[in-house]
Amino acid sequence: HKTEQVWKSFGQLHVARQGWRIAPVSAKELDSFSRLRAAQEGWRVAPGS
């Protein structure tokens, strides 16, 4: 699940750059956000690993 880890790191990094506060309980929301953000950026999201 290397890709998932990358998505989480990307999401956290992006949120941190935006100056938003990251709550540990919103890990799922953060994951969804990172995927949504990537889709908006026009990046290809590969399912699975």
One Martini backbone bead per residue (centre of mass of N, CA, C, O) as a GRO file, in nm:
protein
   49
    1HIS     BB    1   0.060   0.062   0.022
    2LYS     BB    2   0.224   0.305  -0.099
    3THR     BB    3   0.021   0.495  -0.234
    4GLU     BB    4  -0.143   0.565   0.017
    5GLN     BB    5   0.090   0.704   0.163
    6VAL     BB    6   0.132   0.921  -0.049
    7TRP     BB    7  -0.148   1.047  -0.031
    8LYS     BB    8  -0.128   1.126   0.264
    9SER     BB    9   0.120   1.303   0.240
   10PHE     BB   10   0.003   1.495   0.031
   11GLY     BB   11  -0.237   1.591   0.196
   12GLN     BB   12  -0.079   1.701   0.439
   13LEU     BB   13   0.102   1.895   0.285
   14HIS     BB   14  -0.118   2.066   0.155
   15VAL     BB   15  -0.262   2.147   0.415
   16ALA     BB   16  -0.015   2.279   0.544
   17ARG     BB   17   0.023   2.497   0.323
   18GLN     BB   18  -0.270   2.617   0.384
   19GLY     BB   19  -0.295   2.624   0.710
   20TRP     BB   20  -0.426   2.381   0.815
   21ARG     BB   21  -0.584   2.179   1.043
   22ILE     BB   22  -0.488   1.858   1.171
   23ALA     BB   23  -0.689   1.590   1.241
   24PRO     BB   24  -0.661   1.263   1.333
   25VAL     BB   25  -0.973   1.190   1.267
   26SER     BB   26  -0.936   1.298   0.946
   27ALA     BB   27  -0.808   1.076   0.761
   28LYS     BB   28  -1.037   1.015   0.563
   29GLU     BB   29  -1.081   1.302   0.462
   30LEU     BB   30  -0.793   1.342   0.363
   31ASP     BB   31  -0.798   1.120   0.153
   32SER     BB   32  -1.030   1.236  -0.011
   33PHE     BB   33  -0.900   1.508  -0.067
   34SER     BB   34  -0.650   1.409  -0.219
   35ARG     BB   35  -0.809   1.275  -0.448
   36LEU     BB   36  -0.968   1.521  -0.537
   37ARG     BB   37  -0.729   1.704  -0.594
   38ALA     BB   38  -0.597   1.525  -0.808
   39ALA     BB   39  -0.836   1.533  -1.000
   40GLN     BB   40  -0.828   1.843  -1.040
   41GLU     BB   41  -0.527   1.835  -1.151
   42GLY     BB   42  -0.526   1.573  -1.354
   43TRP     BB   43  -0.461   1.322  -1.215
   44ARG     BB   44  -0.382   0.988  -1.184
   45VAL     BB   45  -0.571   0.736  -1.021
   46ALA     BB   46  -0.453   0.450  -0.878
   47PRO     BB   47  -0.564   0.156  -0.805
   48GLY     BB   48  -0.418   0.060  -0.548
   49SER     BB   49  -0.070   0.002  -0.599
   0.00000   0.00000   0.00000
